C-alpha cells in the first residue's frame, strides 16, 4: 500500500524525539527496540522512523486487529513511502522486496523458547541483512530468554550463539524442577543484569507518566460469592476429573481440560465441544447490579462461550475478548472496563489494563476485576499480576484447589 495524501494528523513532540533516537540506533547497530508503555503513541513513532529513513519499501508485521489502526495512521500522517501492513499469520502472502522491517507487538509471535516458533522461521527469511525496528510495550516481560530468537532475526544480533541452548549456557540460570520423578529444565531463569546491560544501547524505554498522561490504571478487585451448587460442581471436577454435561459425564483427561472447566464453571458455564450452557449467574448478576448494561461500559471475557452469552444479553455495553482485544484497542472513552474473566498471560494482562489510557483522558482509569470467592480467577490474577508469571496447567496442579 502506497499512500500519498495530505496529512490530517501531526506527530507529537515526543514521537519526533523518539523517532530520531530510534533511527540513530538503527543506523549505528542495524536494529532498535521501542519499548514504551501502552497508549504512548508507538504507531506514529515507528511510522516516522520509516519516513525519516532511507528506506523506500517498508514491511510492517503486526497482529490482525492492529492492521486497520496502522493503515489509518499511515494515511492521516501523510506518509510518502510504500508500506505493506500484514499480520504474522499471513506472512506467506507477502510478496516483493523490502528494505526496512518493523516488527510490531513482536513479543506475541517471535519470542518463544527454547525452540523457535513457526512464525520465527517464516519471518527469518525476510529479515536477512535488513534493518529492523522491534516494537512492544512488554518485551521480554516473562523472561529474558525471550530475547534470543527475537533478536536472532537480525543479522546484527548482539547474541552470536548458533543455538538457544548455547545462549542459555552463557546467560541462563539453572531453574530445573522435579516433575514425575525426573528433573526438567525450564530455561526461564537468566542473568538479567548482564542481559539488560547488553541490550541497553538498542532499547528506547518511556513511561506514560514521562509523556504527560494524567492517570494510570488502578485495579479494583471485586470478590463475587459463588452459590452452593457452583462450588460443589467445581470441587466435583477436581475430585472426580469429570464434568457433567447434560446426562452424560465428560472426562477431564488433562490438567488443562480440568483447569478450563473449573474456570469456566466459576463464570457460570459448562462447555462441551462447541455446545455451551449457562448453569448459574453469580458473576453476571454481580456485573448487572454494580455496572449495568450501559454504553459507557466495556466488558472483557476470556472464553468464547462467555463472550457469546454476554453479547446476546447486553444491548448497550461493549463485549470484548480478554485476549484478542488486550492490545491494539482504544477504550479511553469508556468510563468502566470490567474484566469478567482474565486470560493466563502476564503480557496480555499488562496490555489489557492499559486499554483506557490516553493522554487526553481527564478522569481516573479504573479497571474492575470480577474474582469469585472460591473460583479460579483470583489465583489467575495473583499469578499474572503479583507474581508476573503466566498461569499454566502446572501452576494449577501445584495448589489452586477450591475448598468446600
C-alpha positions in Angstrom: 0.0 0.0 0.0 1.5 3.3 -1.1 -0.1 6.4 0.5 0.5 9.9 -0.7 -2.1 12.1 0.9 -2.3 15.4 2.7 -1.7 14.8 6.4 -4.7 15.4 8.7 -2.8 14.4 11.8 0.6 15.6 13.1 3.3 13.9 15.0 3.5 14.6 18.7 6.7 16.2 20.1 7.8 13.0 21.9 7.1 10.9 18.7 9.5 13.1 16.8 12.1 12.9 19.6 11.8 9.1 19.9 11.9 8.5 16.1 15.1 10.5 15.8 16.8 8.4 18.6 15.5 5.1 17.2 16.7 5.9 13.7 20.2 6.8 15.1 20.2 3.4 16.8 19.3 1.6 13.6 22.0 3.4 11.7 24.5 2.5 14.3 23.5 -1.1 15.2 21.2 -2.3 12.5 18.3 -2.7 14.9 16.4 -0.8 17.6 13.7 -1.7 20.2 10.9 0.7 21.0 9.6 -0.4 24.5 7.4 2.5 25.6 4.3 1.8 27.6 0.9 1.2 26.2 -1.0 4.0 24.6 2.0 6.3 24.3 2.0 6.6 20.5 4.2 3.8 19.3 2.5 3.6 15.9 3.1 7.2 15.0 6.6 6.8 16.2 7.6 3.8 14.1 5.9 5.3 11.0 8.0 8.5 11.4 11.2 6.3 11.8 10.3 4.8 8.4 9.6 8.2 6.9 12.9 9.7 8.0 14.9 6.6 7.0 16.4 6.0 3.6 14.1 3.0 3.1 11.5 3.0 0.3 9.6 -0.2 0.8 8.6 -0.9 4.4 7.1 -4.2 5.8 5.1 -3.9 9.0 4.2 -7.1 10.7 1.6 -6.9 13.4 -1.4 -8.6 14.9 -4.5 -8.7 12.7 -6.6 -6.5 15.0 -4.0 -3.7 14.7 -3.8 -3.5 10.9 -6.6 -1.0 10.5 -5.2 1.3 13.0 -1.8 1.3 11.5 -3.2 1.9 8.0 -5.2 4.8 9.4 -2.0 6.3 10.9 -0.2 5.9 7.6 -3.0 7.7 5.7 -3.6 10.5 8.2 0.1 11.2 8.9 0.6 11.8 5.2 3.2 9.0 4.9 5.1 9.0 1.5 6.8 5.7 1.5 5.5 2.3 0.3 4.0 0.3 3.1 2.9 -3.3 3.4 1.0 -4.0 6.6 0.1 -7.6 7.3 -0.4 -9.9 10.3 2.1 -12.5 11.4 -0.3 -15.4 10.4 -0.4 -14.2 6.8 3.3 -13.8 6.1 3.2 -16.4 3.4 1.2 -14.0 1.3 3.9 -11.3 1.4 5.5 -10.6 -2.0 8.2 -8.2 -3.1 11.4 -6.9 -1.6 11.7 -4.7 1.5 14.5 -2.5 2.8 13.1 -1.9 6.3 11.2 -4.3 8.6 9.0 -3.2 11.6 8.0 -6.0 13.9 5.0 -4.6 15.9 3.9 -6.5 19.0 6.8 -8.9 18.4 6.6 -10.4 21.8 3.5 -12.3 20.7 4.9 -14.3 17.8 8.6 -14.2 17.9 9.8 -14.8 21.5 9.2 -18.5 22.1 12.0 -20.6 23.7 13.8 -22.9 23.9 12.7 -23.7 20.4 11.7 -21.1 17.8 8.1 -20.7 16.7 7.0 -21.5 13.2 6.4 -17.7 12.7 10.0 -17.1 13.5 11.1 -19.5 10.8 9.0 -17.7 8.2 9.9 -14.1 9.3 13.6 -15.0 9.3 13.6 -15.5 5.6 12.5 -11.8 5.2 14.9 -10.1 7.6 18.3 -11.2 6.4 20.6 -8.1 6.1 17.6 -5.8 6.7 17.4 -3.1 9.4 14.7 -4.0 12.0 12.7 -1.9 14.4 11.2 -4.1 17.2 8.1 -2.6 18.9 6.3 -3.8 22.1 5.1 -2.3 25.3 6.1 -5.6 27.1 9.2 -7.0 25.5 10.7 -10.0 27.4 8.2 -9.5 30.2 8.2 -13.1 31.2 11.9 -14.0 30.8 14.9 -12.6 29.0 15.1 -16.0 27.4 12.5 -14.5 25.1 15.2 -12.2 23.6 17.3 -14.8 21.9 15.1 -15.8 19.0 13.6 -12.4 18.5 16.9 -10.7 18.1 18.3 -13.6 16.1 16.1 -12.3 13.3 18.6 -9.5 12.9 21.8 -10.1 11.1 23.3 -7.8 13.7 22.0 -9.5 16.8 24.3 -9.0 19.8 23.9 -12.7 20.6 26.1 -14.7 18.2 25.3 -18.2 19.6 24.0 -20.6 16.9 21.5 -22.3 19.3 19.3 -21.2 22.1 20.8 -23.9 24.4 24.3 -22.5 23.8 23.0 -19.0 24.6 21.4 -20.2 27.8 24.6 -21.9 29.0 26.2 -18.4 28.7 23.4 -16.3 30.1 21.0 -18.6 31.8 20.4 -19.7 35.4 19.5 -23.3 36.2 15.9 -23.3 37.3 15.1 -27.0 36.7 12.2 -28.6 38.5 11.3 -32.1 39.5 8.3 -33.5 37.6 7.1 -37.1 37.6 10.3 -38.2 39.3 12.7 -36.6 37.0 14.5 -33.2 36.6 13.1 -31.0 33.9 14.9 -27.9 32.7 12.8 -24.7 32.4 15.2 -22.3 30.7 13.3 -19.4 32.3 15.9 -18.1 34.6 18.6 -15.7 33.2 21.3 -13.4 34.3 19.1 -10.4 34.0 21.7 -7.6 34.9 24.1 -8.9 32.3 21.5 -9.2 29.5 20.0 -5.8 30.3 23.4 -4.3 30.0 23.9 -5.8 26.6 20.5 -4.7 25.3 20.6 -1.2 26.8 22.1 0.5 23.7 19.3 -0.9 21.5 16.3 -0.1 23.6 14.3 3.1 24.0 12.0 3.0 27.0 9.4 5.5 28.1 6.5 5.6 30.5 3.1 7.2 30.2 4.0 9.5 33.1 7.0 10.8 31.2 4.8 11.6 28.2 2.3 13.5 30.3 -0.5 11.1 31.0 -2.6 12.3 34.0 -3.8 8.9 35.1 -2.6 5.4 35.4 -4.8 2.3 35.6 -5.9 1.3 39.1 -7.2 -2.2 39.7 -10.4 -2.7 41.7 -10.9 -6.3 42.8 -14.5 -7.4 43.2 -15.0 -10.6 45.2 -18.0 -12.4 43.9 -19.6 -15.0 46.1 -20.4 -18.3 44.4 -23.5 -20.4 45.2 -23.5 -23.8 46.9 -24.2 -25.7 43.7 -21.4 -23.9 41.7 -18.8 -24.6 44.4 -20.0 -28.2 44.6 -19.6 -28.6 40.8 -16.1 -27.1 40.9 -15.0 -29.4 43.7 -16.5 -32.4 41.9 -14.5 -31.6 38.7 -11.3 -31.6 40.8 -12.0 -34.7 42.7 -13.5 -36.9 40.0 -11.8 -35.5 37.0 -15.3 -35.5 35.3 -17.8 -32.8 34.5 -21.4 -33.3 33.8 -22.8 -32.0 30.6 -26.5 -32.9 30.4 -27.0 -36.5 31.5 -23.5 -37.8 30.4 -20.3 -37.3 32.4 -17.4 -35.9 30.3 -13.9 -36.9 31.3 -11.4 -34.1 32.1 -8.5 -36.0 30.8 -5.7 -33.4 31.2 -4.8 -30.7 33.7 -5.6 -28.1 31.0 -9.1 -29.5 30.4 -9.7 -29.5 34.2 -8.4 -26.0 34.6 -10.6 -24.6 31.9 -13.6 -26.5 33.1 -13.1 -25.1 36.7 -12.5 -21.6 35.4 -15.5 -21.6 33.1 -17.8 -23.1 35.7 -16.9 -20.2 38.1 -18.2 -17.8 35.5 -21.4 -19.7 35.3 -20.9 -22.0 32.3 -20.3 -25.6 31.2 -18.9 -26.3 27.7 -18.5 -29.5 25.7 -17.1 -29.2 22.1 -19.0 -26.2 20.7 -22.0 -26.5 23.0 -22.3 -24.1 25.9 -24.8 -23.9 28.7 -25.3 -21.3 31.4 -25.5 -23.2 34.8 -25.5 -20.3 37.2 -25.4 -16.5 37.1 -23.5 -15.2 40.2 -20.9 -13.3 38.1 -23.3 -11.9 35.6 -25.8 -10.8 38.4 -22.9 -9.1 40.2 -22.0 -7.3 36.9 -25.5 -6.1 36.3 -26.1 -4.9 39.9 -22.8 -3.0 40.0 -22.2 -1.8 36.4 -25.3 -2.5 34.3 -25.9 -2.6 30.6 -24.8 0.9 29.7 -22.9 2.3 26.7 -20.1 3.6 28.8 -19.2 0.1 29.9 -16.8 -2.3 28.2 -16.6 -5.9 29.5 -13.9 -8.5 28.6 -14.3 -12.2 28.9 -11.7 -15.0 28.2 -13.9 -17.7 26.8 -15.8 -17.5 23.6 -18.7 -19.2 25.4 -18.8 -16.2 27.9 -18.5 -13.7 25.1 -21.4 -15.1 23.1 -23.6 -15.1 26.2 -22.7 -11.6 27.1 -23.2 -10.4 23.6 -26.6 -12.0 23.4 -28.0 -10.4 26.6 -26.2 -7.0 26.7 -27.7 -4.4 24.3 -25.6 -1.4 25.2 -22.3 -2.4 26.9 -19.4 -3.4 24.6 -18.3 -7.0 24.8 -14.7 -7.8 24.0 -12.2 -10.7 24.2 -9.7 -10.6 27.1 -7.1 -12.0 24.7 -7.9 -10.7 21.2 -8.7 -7.1 22.4 -5.9 -6.9 25.1 -3.8 -5.0 22.6 -4.4 -2.5 19.8 -7.8 -1.3 21.0 -8.5 2.2 22.3 -11.1 2.2 25.1 -10.3 5.6 26.6 -13.9 6.8 26.0 -15.4 4.1 28.2 -16.0 5.0 31.9 -15.7 1.4 33.1 -13.6 -1.5 31.9 -14.8 -4.7 33.6 -12.8 -8.0 33.3 -15.3 -10.8 33.5 -12.5 -13.3 33.2 -8.8 -12.9 32.6 -6.5 -14.7 30.3 -3.5 -16.6 31.5 -0.7 -14.4 30.0 1.2 -11.8 32.0 2.0 -9.7 29.0 -1.7 -9.7 27.9 -2.7 -8.7 31.5 -0.3 -5.7 31.4 -1.6 -4.6 28.0 -5.3 -5.2 28.9 -5.1 -2.9 31.9 -4.0 0.0 29.7 -6.8 0.0 27.2 -8.4 3.1 28.7 -5.1 5.1 28.8 -5.0 8.2 26.7 -3.1 11.4 27.1 -6.3 13.4 26.7 -8.3 11.4 29.3 -9.3 13.6 32.3 -11.0 11.1 34.6 -9.3 8.3 36.6 -8.8 4.9 35.0 -10.4 2.1 37.0 -10.1 -1.5 35.8 -12.6 -3.8 37.6 -11.8 -7.5 38.0 -14.6 -9.9 38.9 -13.0 -12.5 41.1 -15.1 -15.3 42.5 -14.5 -16.1 46.2 -14.0 -19.9 45.7 -13.2 -20.0 41.9 -10.0 -20.0 39.9 -9.9 -16.4 38.8 -8.4 -15.0 42.0 -5.4 -17.4 41.6 -5.0 -16.4 37.9 -5.0 -12.7 38.9 -2.4 -13.2 41.7 -0.2 -15.1 39.3 -0.2 -12.7 36.3 -0.4 -9.5 38.3 1.5 -10.1 41.6 3.9 -12.8 40.6 4.4 -11.6 37.0 4.2 -15.2 35.7 1.9 -16.9 33.2 -0.8 -19.1 34.8 -0.2 -22.6 33.5 -1.6 -26.1 34.0 1.4 -26.9 36.1 0.8 -24.0 38.4 -2.9 -25.0 38.6 -1.8 -28.5 39.7 0.5 -27.2 42.3 -2.2 -26.0 44.6 -5.2 -24.0 43.4 -7.7 -26.4 44.9 -11.1 -25.0 45.6 -12.3 -25.9 49.1 -15.9 -26.6 50.0 
